[in-house]
Amino acid sequence: MRKVFLPRDMAELWSAMADEPAARVYAGGTDLLVAMRAGTVVAPALICLERLAELQGVREEGEEIWLGAATTHAALLSNPLVGRHLPLLVQALRTLGSPPIRNMGTIGGNICTASPAGDTLPPLYVLAAEVELQSPGGRRRLPLRDFIAGPGQTRLETGEILTGVRVRKPVDANCHRFEKIGQRQALACCIVSMAALLTVTPAGVVASIRLAWGSVGPTVMEAPAAEAALTGSFMTRENLHRAAVFVRQAVAPIDDIRASAAYRREVAGNLLLRLLPG
Ligand SMILES: Cc1cc2nc3c(=O)[nH]c(=O)nc-3n(C[C@H](O)[C@H](O)[C@H](O)COP(=O)(O)OP(=O)(O)OC[C@H]3O[C@@H](n4cnc5c(N)ncnc54)[C@H](O)[C@@H]3O)c2cc1C
């Protein structure tokens, strides 16, 4: 029979991790337990993080918002700080899974699964999120884009857990958009997604823009050339079409059962057109 630990504080967590070095930690289990049932992950013991108060909740800390790693998607969606400051993340969370999955799945689990299709990742990239990691030896912070090392791979070290994710409030942005193309309206793994954070002047000129795409490469993909092309330009169909060419050059999709690489590349560029006002 497999041992399952339910630590109630960090001291109990470190002690369980020391006693069972091969144990896997989990929060909602919506990725890990599914993978174990499918036989793609084998874990001799499990350590559940959901009772750790240190990994729960949302805090406003000056110019930043801190999101606890074991906070569920549903809890984030109903949190007023997230609603007020992070509308881009809210849009992505609304498309993630189904109500039962949002009630169990956590933001830390979505990050640590490191799927190129993880719905919270493109928004967190454009928000320049940083992850907070902790082990008995101390804490460290890392930009999310450095933490994600490849599909299913992170720079989490042995004996370390993700405690939270930190983003600066995007105070200047006045356009927050998450777009997701899937095979169905609900419960669909994304075929292509795009997160966009813009500041557009009253005259319609793009003063700043951050863009990121999901499911079109081994990790979240960015297109600095498209951002440069749009910065200082009017938000017109023509300019967005021009920038879409750079997007299609930057992404690196693959064929899979859900869509071809060519379709994903085309759609990744086309999603820019959804930024047109009205
Ligand atoms: C039916 C279904 C539909 C889904 N739909 C979507 C969808 O639309 N979009 C989407 O993005 N995802 C989707 N998912 C995937 C999943 O629900 C999410 O990725 C979820 O956020 C995972 O969170 P979790 O807490 O359940 O992760 P867990 O399964 O608990 O953990 C996932 C991984 O992260 C590690 N981990 C978790 N927390 C920590 C931590 N604090 N520190 C270190 N390591 C940690 C675990 O060891 C494991 O490797 C779906 C899953 C299912 C089963």
The ligand as a Gaussian input file, in Angstrom:
#p B3LYP/6-31G(d) Opt

LIG

0 1
 C      -10.563000      16.576000     -17.034000
 C       -9.407000      17.517000     -16.939000
 C       -9.471000      18.737000     -17.619000
 C       -8.406000      19.625000     -17.547000
 N       -8.503000      20.801000     -18.246000
 C       -7.477000      21.671000     -18.209000
 C       -7.539000      22.897000     -18.939000
 O       -8.527000      23.222000     -19.610000
 N       -6.462000      23.731000     -18.873000
 C       -5.346000      23.436000     -18.147000
 O       -4.427000      24.239000     -18.107000
 N       -5.266000      22.283000     -17.434000
 C       -6.285000      21.406000     -17.448000
 N       -6.209000      20.222000     -16.745000
 C       -4.972000      19.910000     -16.012000
 C       -5.002000      20.250000     -14.501000
 O       -6.294000      20.285000     -13.972000
 C       -4.314000      21.590000     -14.203000
 O       -3.000000      21.582000     -14.719000
 C       -4.275000      21.885000     -12.690000
 O       -3.980000      23.245000     -12.499000
 C       -3.248000      21.050000     -11.947000
 O       -3.263000      21.440000     -10.582000
 P       -3.247000      20.345000      -9.428000
 O       -3.173000      21.062000      -8.135000
 O       -4.363000      19.378000      -9.573000
 O       -1.875000      19.608000      -9.764000
 P       -1.337000      18.226000      -9.178000
 O       -1.877000      17.101000      -9.985000
 O       -1.526000      18.171000      -7.710000
 O        0.222000      18.402000      -9.463000
 C        0.686000      18.552000     -10.797000
 C        2.219000      18.505000     -10.800000
 O        2.749000      19.619000     -10.096000
 C        3.512000      19.202000      -8.956000
 N        3.159000      20.151000      -7.911000
 C        1.908000      20.565000      -7.582000
 N        1.981000      21.559000      -6.668000
 C        3.289000      21.739000      -6.404000
 C        4.017000      22.630000      -5.552000
 N        3.399000      23.542000      -4.792000
 N        5.359000      22.534000      -5.516000
 C        6.007000      21.633000      -6.295000
 N        5.388000      20.773000      -7.143000
 C        4.042000      20.842000      -7.192000
 C        3.124000      17.755000      -8.702000
 O        4.203000      17.020000      -8.142000
 C        2.808000      17.281000     -10.114000
 O        3.989000      16.943000     -10.788000
 C       -7.255000      19.306000     -16.780000
 C       -7.207000      18.094000     -16.078000
 C       -8.260000      17.201000     -16.151000
 C       -8.185000      15.905000     -15.397000

